[in-house]
Amino acid sequence: MSVLTQSSVKESFSRCCVNSKFLDRFYEIFLASHPAIAPLFRNTDFSKQKMALRSGLAMMVMHTEGNKIGTQGLDRIGQSHSRTRMNIDPSLYQFWIESLIKAVKECDPQCNAKLEGEWRQALKAGAAYISSQY
């Protein structure tokens, strides 16, 4: 990713986080996106989960910048989502990406087609990195 793209995604992420509906909206969309997803969250404390998502997204953005702390964060996520731990099927990440894109489009008033593409690029790279540890 180019520096400009990274900056655009980081700024968009900041705008989304200011919107109190962003994380709730993401989970509404995500849980309804595939029948296998909602059961994975059956016993989830969503206040903790939303904090984890926000942190994970920040790590993903940092990872795309080449930041080692971001990469270490994604390593922890990859390990926790691996087949030996939570066993999150990598095929479900496409629904996570699409759900996040929809939430960004709803919650970032400056989102446009170019920024959506930049988000997609960042999310796909992060999801691929996490999935590589499955």
N, C-alpha and C positions, 0 to 999 in steps of 0.2 A: 504494500500500500504506500502511496505517496504521502509525504508529510502533510500536504494540503488535505488529502482524504482523511487522514487520521485526525486532523484538527477539526474537520467538519463533523465527523462522527462524535468526537469528544464533546463538541459544543452542542450538538443535537441531544446527546445523552444528558448533558446538564439541563437543557431545557425540559426534557422529559421528566427528569427527577424532581424538578420544581412543581410539576403538575401532580397533585395529590392522587389523581385517578390512574396514573400510568401503570403502576405495578398491579393494582387491582384489576384494571382493564386487561392487562396482559394475561393474568391467570384466568379471567373469565373466558377469553378467547382460546387460550391454550388448553384448558381442561375440556372444552367442547370440541376441540379440533380432531380428536381421534379416540375411539372407544377404549384403547389401551392406556390412555394417559390418566384420566381421573382416578382409576383405582390405585395408581402409583402414589397418589397424594392423599389416600384415604385417612391416614392418621397424622397428617401434617399440621403443625402449628404454623399457620400462614403468616403471623407477624414475624416469626423467625425466618421463614422461607423467603419472604419479601426482602428482608435484610440480606439474606444469602444471595438472592438473585441480583440485587443492586451491587453487592460486592463482586460477584462473579462477572457481571457486565463490565465493571470498572477494570477487573483483571484482564478481561478479554481485550478491551481497548488498549490497556498498557502493553499487553502481549504483542498486539499489531504494531506497536511503536518500537518493539525490540527490547522492552523493559524486562529485566530478569525477574523482578518481583511479580509482574503480571504473568510471566511464564510459570513461575513457581506456584502461583495461585491456580492456574489452569492445570498444572500437574496434580494438585490436591483434588481438584474437581474430577479430573480424569480417573484418578485412583478410586475416589468414592463412587463414581458412576460405573466402574468396571464390572465385568461379569462376576468377579469374586466378591464384590461388595453389594451395591444396590442393583446391579445387573440391568442397567438402562440400555435398552436396545438402540444402537446407533441409528437405526432407520427412523427413530422418533425425533431426531434432531431437526429434520426438515419441517416438522410441525412446530417445533419450538421457534425456529427461524421465522416461519411465516406468521406465527402469532405475535412475535416481537415486532416484526415489520408493521403489522396492522396496528398494534398499540402505539408505535412511534408515529405512524401517519395520523393517528387520532390525537396524539398528545403533544406533538411538536408542530406548532403553527408554521414553522419555516420549512417543513419537510416538502421536498419536491422529488421528481423522478431521479434526478442526479444523486441527491442525498440518499434516497432509498437504495440505489445501486451501491453506494459506498457502504451503507449499513450491511447490505447483503454480503458484500465482499468480506467485511470484517467478521460477521457472524459465521459465515461458511468457513473461514480460516480458523476461527476459534473452535467451532464444532468439530472440524476435521482433526484439530490437535487433540481435543478431548477424546474423540472417538478412537484415535490411534492407540489409546491406552486401554481400550476395551479388552 
